[in-house]
Amino acid sequence: MRAHGGFTLNARRTIFELYFDYIQHYGSSIAPRSLLRLTSELGISPSAARAALCRLSKQGWLQRNTDDGRAFYLLTSVGRERLEEVRPRIFSPRHATWDGQWTILTYSVPKRLGKHRDRLRRELTFLGWGSMTPATWISPNSLVEVTLRHLSLRKLDQYVQLFRARQASAQSHSALIKRCYNLEAVQRHYAQFIKTWRGYRRTIVAASSPSDSTCFVAKMRLLYGFGDFLYLDPFLPSELLPTGWLGYEAWRLFRDAYLSLMEPALAYFENCFEGPVRTAQEQRESRLRALDQTPTEI
């Protein structure tokens, strides 16, 4: 894989983000050669893309189907649920008003099932939990329903207990947040994102009529870069964030760049896209859904 703008795109994650940003609106199914053309434009080799497709299928995110003798990769129900989980955090990362309660999770995984423990921790981090101790995690957000659904799908719910409670000790909320989350590291990542995309956006805007493919690559890099915060930022309530939180500025920069690149990037995708046969009306509806997926004001 070659790097674009200073970082290399991971094949598996890039393919999943192509489903998020485009393919799900076009029937959630795409021909392998079409997907290889798109990933090649993003600097991902055919061998890396094929290996990623194979792994995504084994993990249950995608499934290989045939239609009229042609092969396609279709998003599974588990894959669709993951896309629904990340949509509000990408397109409208609002910080809810805190009700003063903490959601507490404890788990106990048998030693012989160490791989399940590692996967559980990854899932909890993705959902925005902070680690108080290795087996006790907390969040000021009400994550009970989404966590139970998320872990049940992955057969991890049998190892956890969930509670909602108010803090009774004298320790300050800010001290508790500092113990469980590394917000300083998140703040540094936001600062880097802002620095990178301010400069990159100026370059794109300064170019005279950038090509559709250039806009497609830029928009995928933008989504990939901002997508890092799904794994970094727990999206805490505003009153628990430090002064001068850069997440708001980064999101506005993401929104503005995303909207400016949207139409030419979509034109390039449609030029490359091959899926099962669809009517002209279905094609128009797909395009409208893709254009309607826009970031909204905080």
Secondary structure as UniProt FT lines:
FT   STRAND          3..4
FT   TURN            5..6
FT   STRAND          7..8
FT   HELIX           11..21
FT   HELIX           23..26
FT   TURN            27..28
FT   STRAND          29..30
FT   HELIX           32..41
FT   TURN            42..43
FT   HELIX           46..58
FT   TURN            59..60
FT   STRAND          62..67
FT   TURN            68..69
FT   STRAND          70..75
FT   HELIX           77..91
FT   STRAND          101..107
FT   HELIX           111..113
FT   HELIX           114..127
FT   STRAND          130..133
FT   TURN            134..135
FT   STRAND          136..139
FT   HELIX           144..153
FT   TURN            154..155
FT   HELIX           157..159
FT   STRAND          160..166
FT   HELIX           173..180
FT   HELIX           183..206
FT   HELIX           212..227
FT   HELIX           229..232
FT   HELIX           238..240
FT   TURN            243..244
FT   HELIX           247..272
FT   HELIX           280..292
//
